[in-house]
Amino acid sequence: MKRLINITFVLTLLLISSCSKSKDNYYCSIVAPQNEQEFYEDEDIQVSVETSDNGTHTVLLYIDNKCYTGSSDFPYNFKINAGDLLPGTHTVRVKAQNNDGKQSEASVNISVKSSNYESPDSVSFSDGKLPVGWQTNGWHISPVNPFDDQFFLFTKTDNASVTTLKTCSIIEFYIKGYGRVSFFVDNLLIDNISLAQGGPDGGGIDWKKYEYESPEGLHTFKWVYHSYPGDMPRAGLDAIRFR
């Protein structure tokens, strides 16, 4: 009987020692995403955190040493909008603390890539196809006339927009038609290009060149078309050059 008591006492001490060791070695880990994982800017980045102690009090999520969000509710799952991050490499770090005040950290590196491909240095739409890297809403590829092999971006729709991405410092392009084209760089209005009023029977202007400078780097360019009251919407965009 005495031997049984001694064995029970020893097992109790081992259990207490094990629990103490578990608390002393409190840790957290990032289950997702994986280190060096790549994401596109239109994706959601799911972050999942595990801890060694169910008594965890809070978990904070940092991106590039800036606190992004936090939670005190198990399970510790977070969502990052990749569009909130600039293209490139970022460090995702979590900091956990349990009810005893013990802390642990873990981190992974991720990379964010642009969802769009960059435009070629020169774009003319001459093959009748939309180049890779262009997105349109209300614009389409159209020939100058049914008997001409020259194609350009054309719209008859108000609020039609077209965007593309390019690293450059200067952009030049040609516009024709009648109405108004708002030109944006990185979602900032740069110019309202006023074309002639055409009326229902035609009119307007022929191709005219426009040129703008921006700081050297990666930019998103956007054109939005608006017609004048009483006009039939009609405009063309062509011969874009980046340098």
LUMROBA-437440 format. One line per field, with one value per residue (C-alpha): x, y, z; residue in one letter; residue number from 1. Coordinates in steps of 0.02 Angstrom, whole numbers, plus 50000, padded with zeros to 5 digits. Last residue first. Layout:
% LUMROBA-437440
x = (X_...)
y = (Y_...)
z = (Z_...)
balo = (A_...)
domi = (NUM_...)
END
This chain:
% LUMROBA-437440
x = (50409_50232_50142_49956_49904_49715_49559_49393_49236_49049_48903_48756_48744_48592_48679_48868_48939_49051_49202_49316_49502_49610_49798_49869_50049_50214_50361_50442_50345_50209_50209_50063_50038_49882_49874_49719_49628_49481_49355_49168_49034_48896_48712_48647_48750_48939_48997_49184_49301_49341_49480_49451_49626_49729_49595_49681_49639_49823_49827_49655_49594_49415_49356_49222_49102_49142_49254_49443_49577_49764_49889_50047_50114_50273_50361_50340_50293_50125_49952_49793_49617_49463_49302_49131_49034_48922_48920_48956_49135_49287_49461_49554_49575_49655_49610_49494_49342_49215_49277_49399_49388_49320_49392_49274_49241_49095_49194_49373_49525_49696_49846_49858_49817_49637_49630_49594_49774_49799_49754_49889_49987_50171_50277_50175_50049_50090_50002_49862_49828_49984_50085_50092_50233_50231_50358_50315_50316_50296_50291_50267_50215_50188_50070_49993_49830_49920_49999_50016_50110_50085_50195_50161_50314_50288_50369_50310_50152_50081_49966_49783_49738_49795_49642_49697_49584_49615_49592_49630_49505_49475_49422_49540_49575_49691_49709_49839_49975_50121_50286_50279_50106_50062_49927_49890_49833_49749_49721_49785_49724_49708_49898_50012_49951_49889_49866_49774_49796_49688_49750_49604_49643_49629_49812_49876_49957_50123_50181_50360_50320_50153_49994_49932_49979_50067_50138_50121_50226_50220_50377_50358_50174_50213_50356_50239_50112_50247_50316_50142_50116_50286_50249_50082_50164_50290_50152_50051_50205_50238_50057_50067_50227_50143_50000)
y = (52773_52713_52730_52718_52719_52721_52778_52806_52899_52898_52932_53002_53181_53263_53297_53278_53102_53033_52917_52851_52818_52733_52713_52611_52655_52566_52684_52843_52992_53042_53140_53164_53169_53189_53169_53209_53093_53174_53286_53284_53293_53164_53182_53155_53298_53302_53410_53426_53333_53390_53295_53301_53283_53203_53127_53016_52830_52783_52895_52949_53022_53082_53079_53199_53195_53186_53073_53050_53008_52977_52921_52971_52908_52965_52901_52714_52550_52497_52441_52456_52521_52551_52634_52663_52791_52824_52691_52710_52652_52615_52548_52547_52441_52480_52350_52471_52427_52418_52584_52630_52448_52411_52337_52360_52486_52470_52398_52359_52279_52282_52180_52066_52164_52174_52101_52179_52158_52346_52371_52509_52478_52523_52480_52322_52330_52257_52101_52126_52039_52120_52004_51997_51902_51815_51801_51705_51751_51680_51759_51701_51782_51730_51843_51701_51717_51680_51802_51781_51888_51855_51912_51925_51994_52068_52045_52143_52219_52346_52278_52322_52228_52069_52084_52000_51877_51814_51650_51624_51489_51546_51723_51855_51931_52054_52164_52246_52300_52371_52277_52233_52160_52122_52008_52010_51856_51871_51782_51609_51489_51349_51343_51277_51404_51389_51530_51533_51676_51677_51796_51856_51874_52024_52073_51903_51792_51702_51589_51618_51541_51451_51545_51466_51362_51507_51449_51497_51451_51428_51338_51389_51341_51169_51146_51184_51060_50927_50960_50947_50783_50717_50765_50677_50521_50519_50536_50396_50283_50324_50288_50120_50076_50117_50000)
z = (46400_46368_46200_46168_45984_46003_46095_46005_46052_46020_46134_46033_46089_46167_46332_46308_46317_46454_46435_46573_46538_46668_46691_46835_46871_46907_46920_46857_46923_46799_46636_46517_46327_46222_46031_45930_45810_45720_45804_45829_45696_45682_45647_45825_45895_45889_46032_46016_46133_46308_46396_46583_46655_46792_46903_47032_47024_47001_46847_46786_46619_46605_46424_46363_46216_46031_45930_45929_46057_46035_46167_46259_46425_46512_46668_46644_46727_46657_46708_46605_46624_46517_46571_46493_46594_46444_46308_46122_46139_46030_46060_45894_45737_45569_45436_45347_45240_45383_45454_45591_45645_45820_45980_46127_46265_46387_46532_46487_46567_46483_46542_46391_46234_46172_45997_45827_45770_45762_45946_45940_46099_46126_46277_46304_46446_46617_46675_46798_46962_47036_47146_47335_47420_47589_47729_47887_48071_48245_48418_48597_48758_48940_49036_49137_49040_48877_48753_48566_48440_48256_48112_47925_47836_47663_47492_47339_47267_47391_47524_47555_47395_47482_47594_47753_47844_48021_48115_48298_48345_48483_48524_48594_48423_48338_48185_48072_48194_48096_48101_47914_47939_48119_48191_48378_48475_48644_48810_48772_48906_48779_48782_48646_48519_48339_48214_48047_47923_47767_47632_47526_47341_47223_47249_47195_47325_47340_47482_47542_47713_47714_47753_47861_48013_48098_48265_48447_48598_48786_48844_49027_49020_48950_49075_49220_49154_49136_49311_49386_49293_49348_49530_49522_49447_49592_49722_49642_49643_49826_49874_49784_49879_50045_50000)
balo = (R_F_R_I_A_D_L_G_A_R_P_M_D_G_P_Y_S_H_Y_V_W_K_F_T_H_L_G_E_P_S_E_Y_E_Y_K_K_W_D_I_G_G_G_D_P_G_G_Q_A_L_S_I_N_D_I_L_L_N_D_V_F_F_S_V_R_G_Y_G_K_I_Y_F_E_I_I_S_C_T_K_L_T_T_V_S_A_N_D_T_K_T_F_L_F_F_Q_D_D_F_P_N_V_P_S_I_H_W_G_N_T_Q_W_G_V_P_L_K_G_D_S_F_S_V_S_D_P_S_E_Y_N_S_S_K_V_S_I_N_V_S_A_E_S_Q_K_G_D_N_N_Q_A_K_V_R_V_T_H_T_G_P_L_L_D_G_A_N_I_K_F_N_Y_P_F_D_S_S_G_T_Y_C_K_N_D_I_Y_L_L_V_T_H_T_G_N_D_S_T_E_V_S_V_Q_I_D_E_D_E_Y_F_E_Q_E_N_Q_P_A_V_I_S_C_Y_Y_N_D_K_S_K_S_C_S_S_I_L_L_L_T_L_V_F_T_I_N_I_L_R_K_M)
domi = (243_242_241_240_239_238_237_236_235_234_233_232_231_230_229_228_227_226_225_224_223_222_221_220_219_218_217_216_215_214_213_212_211_210_209_208_207_206_205_204_203_202_201_200_199_198_197_196_195_194_193_192_191_190_189_188_187_186_185_184_183_182_181_180_179_178_177_176_175_174_173_172_171_170_169_168_167_166_165_164_163_162_161_160_159_158_157_156_155_154_153_152_151_150_149_148_147_146_145_144_143_142_141_140_139_138_137_136_135_134_133_132_131_130_129_128_127_126_125_124_123_122_121_120_119_118_117_116_115_114_113_112_111_110_109_108_107_106_105_104_103_102_101_100_99_98_97_96_95_94_93_92_91_90_89_88_87_86_85_84_83_82_81_80_79_78_77_76_75_74_73_72_71_70_69_68_67_66_65_64_63_62_61_60_59_58_57_56_55_54_53_52_51_50_49_48_47_46_45_44_43_42_41_40_39_38_37_36_35_34_33_32_31_30_29_28_27_26_25_24_23_22_21_20_19_18_17_16_15_14_13_12_11_10_9_8_7_6_5_4_3_2_1)
END
